[in-house]
Structure formats: structure tokens, C-alpha cells
Amino acid sequence: MGIAKAYGTLTDETKFNNWLEYGNPDGPLSSRAFDFDIAMPSWLLDKKNQLYLLFSCCIGLVLLPICAIARADSTTGTDEDYINEVDRYEYRWLKKEAEKAEKKRKREEEEEAYRNDPKI
């Protein structure tokens, strides 16, 4: 097939001229196989809009994250605020259990002190 195409290029004047001009006997159409366009609005690629595009990118990449971080910092609260509803019940239960254990420990200390009191 390559030999037949080469023979056709050498014998046909149009194909030979295409080969000399475009590097391909089929002409400029086959060289368009690697030519593609970007699917973007034309105003984005316009040179006079480059400054606006740069400014918009700076806002989007710098200012918006700063605002998001500031917003997140302004909503910080106690650790209990971040616990979801299911965990809040468990948190309250654990807190009550810890309070019960603390009361029990204090009561045992008082009983031990009462037992060891020489005045009694």
C-alpha cells in the first residue's frame, strides 16, 4: 500500500505538489488530524481580556479560600458543639457516669477519713 501511494505521489502532479507544500500527498486535510480547538468561550481566549481573567483567578484562588477559612474560624465553639446528635447522647451519658464516679470517690474518701479519725 505504501508503494502504491508513493507511486501515485510521484506520477500525479497535484499529489506531488501537496507532498512538497504540506509534507503529505493528501494535502492539508490530513495534517488537521492533530489540530483541535479548546472548548472555551471565545472571550476567555481574547487577549484584551487577559487582565480581567487574571484578576478573576486571583479572586477565586486567593480571596475565596481566605473567606472560607475566616468563616470556619468564626463558627468555632466548644468541643461539644461539633459532636453530632448521636454522639451528644453518649457524651452526656459519659459525663454523668464521670460525675457519678467522682461522687463515689469523694464519698469513699470521706468514709475512709471518718474511719481513720482518732476522735471517734
ABEGO torsion letter per residue (X at the ends): XAAAAAAAAAABAAAAAAAAAAGBAAEAAAAAAABBBBBBBAAAABAAAAAAAAAAAAAAAAAAAAAAAAAAAAABBBAAAABBAAAAAAAAAAAAAAAAAAAAAAAAAAAAAAAABAAX
